[in-house]
Amino acid sequence: MQQSLKYIQEQLQGYYPDSEIRTFGYRILESVCRSDKQTLLRSKGKQLSANDLTQIRKITEELKKYRPLQYVLGETEFYGLLFRVNEQVLIPRPETEELVEWILKSVKGKTQNAEYRILDIGTGSGCIAIALAKNLPEAEVYALDISEEALEVAKQNAHLNKVNIRFFRYDILSSFDDETSIFPFDLIVSNPPYVMPSEKRAMSPNVLAHEPHQALFTPEGRPLLFYERIADLGKTFLKPEGRIFFEINPLAGEAVAEMLRKKGYRNVETAQDITGKERMASGICPKKEAALPEQPQFL
């Protein structure tokens, strides 16, 4: 096993920083050996099988192409849960875990002995919806995405983590038709596309080359497009006193908060992530302006 760690380090030298290579080494071994890091540390002298060594070589070669490790392994961890991932969905990130934590603290005690419904807009891998469903087993959780491929990944992850979520496909920028309707919700959460095209030059090449642009970027000149649309949907889909939660671009925190206030949302607030960046926003929905549609068509 020590030889395998040394092999990974030598092969990836010059491709990634040393600290990242060390992380990669243990993560690769955890995946190949189906073991946690503590067990690996106790088994440093273990001889790996020929099949294990072949897998390690293949993974290392993929990393040399700057393909994200999570896609190479086909899995990642989010909020203590295992998720399948591929290039059809964004890789779940630590700041999104902080959004989940903020929501759980905000709704503590409110989901008991009541019909509590949550909607995740732009679910991707399903990480937010599944983490909430796992930690709020009494709540009904729904999730939508424009991508059929992403929804297939999300459904696999719901099955993997043994939670019941109702998924459906919907383009939030489209108008309603006879087949599209939805329940009223107590809470809407979204981590929508929020990266501005002008930020591409500061992004990692492996992100630009492999992660789905549809889930990353806003149209040129419309940085708040998805926030605005979801806020409008919230005015229809949320129950009285329902709350909306966003993950936000740190460069647009105050802009998102001001947009929510202008649309009538109350108790609008933003929250920082562990690095001190504004990463989250929330507000309570305004008075209803339209009748609620009927039940949706689920996948």
N, C-alpha and C positions, 0 to 999 in steps of 0.2 A: 504493500500500500504506500509506503514511503517513497518507493521508486516511482510509483504512478504520479504522486504529487510533484516529485522532482521533474518528471517528464513533462507534465503540464506547464510547470514554471518555465522550463527551458524552451518549450515550443512557443509559448505566448510572450516571451521576453521581447520587448520592443513594440508589441502590438497594444498592450494595455499597461497601466501603472502597476507597480509591484503589489500594492495593497489590493487592487482589484483581482490580480492573478491569484493571490492567496485565497480570496473569497471564492473565485471560480473553482479552484482546485477542490476545496471541500464540498462545494455544491455539486460538482460533477460526481464525486465519489458517493455523496449521499444519494444521488439519483440512480447511479449505476448499481450500487450495492444495496439500495433500498434500506438505508440505515440512517440514523441521526448522527450528528457530529460527535456527540458524547461517546457513542458506541465506536465510531471510527477512531477516536483518540485512544480508546482502550484496546484497539486492535491494530496498532501501527505495523506490527510484523506480519499481518495476515497476507497470504499469497492470493492474488486475484486470479480468476479463471481466464482462459484464453478469450472467451466471449466478452468478459468484462473489459479486458485490455483492448479488444477491437472496438468496443463501444467508446472507450475513452479516446482512442485515436480519431474516430470519426467525429466526435464532439469537438475535439481540439481543432481539427481541420475546418469545421464550420465556424468556429470562433475566429479563426484567422481571416475569414471573409467578413468579419465584423457583423455577423448575424447575432442578434441578441440571445444571450444564454437561455432566457425563458422560452424563446421559440425553438431553440435547438433541443432543449430538454422536453419541450411540449407541456410544461407545467410551471407553476409558481405558487408562492404562498401569499395569502392576503387575509389579514385579520385572524390569523391562526388557522386558516382553512386552506385546503389544497384546491387549486384551480387549473384546469386544462386551458392552454392558450395556443393560438397560432396567429399567422399574419392577418387573419380576418378581424382580430380584436386588438385593442390597445392592451399593453402590459399593465396590470394594476400597479399603482404606485403608493408609496407611504403616505403622501399627503391626502390621498383618497381614504386611507384608513382613518386619518384624523377627522375627516368629514363624517364617517360612520360613527366614530366615537362621540362627536358633538351631537349628532342626531340621537343616539342612544341616551345620552345624558339629558337631552331636552325633552324626550318623551317618557322618561322614567315614571312608571306608575300610571300613565295615561292609557295604556293599552290593556290594562287588566279589566276583566268582566265587561268588556264593551266591544262593539264591532268596529275595529280599527283597520282602516285600509291605507296602504302605502303604494305609491306609483313611482317607479324608477324610469325616467325618460332617457333614452340612449344607453341602454343597459350594457351593450358590448359583451364582455365575458360574463356578465351577471354578477360581478363581484360585490357591488353595493347592495343590490336586492337580496342576494343570497346571505351576505353577512347580517343584514337586518332581519331576514327571516329566521336565521339560525339563533339570533339573540332576542328576538321578539316572537316566539313560537305562537302566541295567541293572536298575532296580527295577520291580516290577509295581505299578501304582497303580490303586486302586479308589475310587469316590466315590458317595455316596448323598445323597438329599435327599427330603423329603416332597412337594416341589412338582414336578409334571410340567413346568410352564412353566420353572422354574429349570433343570431337567435339560436341556431343549432348548437353553437359552442355553449351558450348560456344554459340551454336545456340540459346538455350533458353535465354541466357543472352543478346544476340544481339536483340532478339525480345523484351525482357523486357525493354531494354534501347532505343528501337526504332531507331536502326541504321542498315544500310544495309552492310553486310560483306559477301564476298564470301569465304566459307570454303572448304577445301579439305584435304583428308588424304594423308600423304606422310611420308615415312621413309627416313630421310635425309641421313642416312648412306648407303642406297641402291643405286644401279645404275639406270639410267633412262631406261624406257622401252617405248614401243609405246603409252601407255596410259598416260604417265606422261610428261607433258610439262607445261610451265609457261610463263607469260608475263615478259617483262622487267620492272624493278621497279626503282623508284627514291630513295626509302629508304627501307632498311631491318632492322628489329629489332628482337632481340631474348633475352630471359632470359632462356638459356639452362640449362640442368643439369650441376652443377659445384661443388657439394660437393664431396670431396674426401672420400673414404671409411675410411681412417684413422681419419677423423673428427667425426665419428659416436659417439665416446665415450663422446664428448663434447656437443652432441645434446640433446634436451629435449626428454624424453621418449614418450610424446604424439605425437611429430612429427614423430619419428621413427615408432611408432605403427600404425599411422593412415594415414599419407600423402604418396602419391604414390612414391615409391623408383625410379621408372623409370624416374620420372621427377626431382629427387633430385641428384642422384649419377652418377659420371663418373666411367668408368671401372678402376680397379686397375692399377696404373702406367700410365694412360692416362688422366691426368687432363685437357688437352686442346683439347681432341678429338672432342667435338661438336663445339667449337670455330673454330678449324681448318677447319672442314668440311663446316661450314656455311660461313667462309671467302672464301673458294674455290667456293661455290655456288654463293656468291656475285660477284665474278669476271665474272661469266656468266650472272647472273640474273639482275645485276644493270645496269642502264643506265650510260652513261658517266657522270662523276661528281656525281653519286649517292653515298649515304652515308650508312654506316652500323653502327648500335648501338647495344651494348651488355650490359646486366647486368653481372657483373663479381664477382668472388670470391675475396674478399679483399686480400687473400694470393697470388693471381696470377695476380694482376693488371699489373705489368711491363712485366710479361711473355706474357700476352695477347697482350699488346701494341707492344712488340717486334715481336711477331708472325705476326701481321698485317703488320708491316713494311717490314718484310722479304718476305711477299707475295705481296708486291708492293703497299700497301695502303698508301695514302698520308695524310698529316695533321692529323696524329694519335694523339689522346689525351685521357687522362683519367680524370675522375671527381670524387670528393668525395661526400659521402652522408652527411646528417646533423650531423652525429657522427664523421666525419673526416676520415672515411674509404673509400678506393678506391673501388667504387661500379659500375662504368660505364666506358665504352671505346667506342671510335668512330673513324672512318676513312673514307676517300674518296676513292672510288674504283680505281684500276689501269686500265691501258689500256686493252681493250678486247682481250681475247685469243681464244674465241670460238664464233660461231654463236649462237644467241638466239633461244631456242626452240619455239614451237608454243603454242597456247592457252591451258590452263589446263582443266582437267575434274573436275567440281565443284560438291559439295554435295548440 
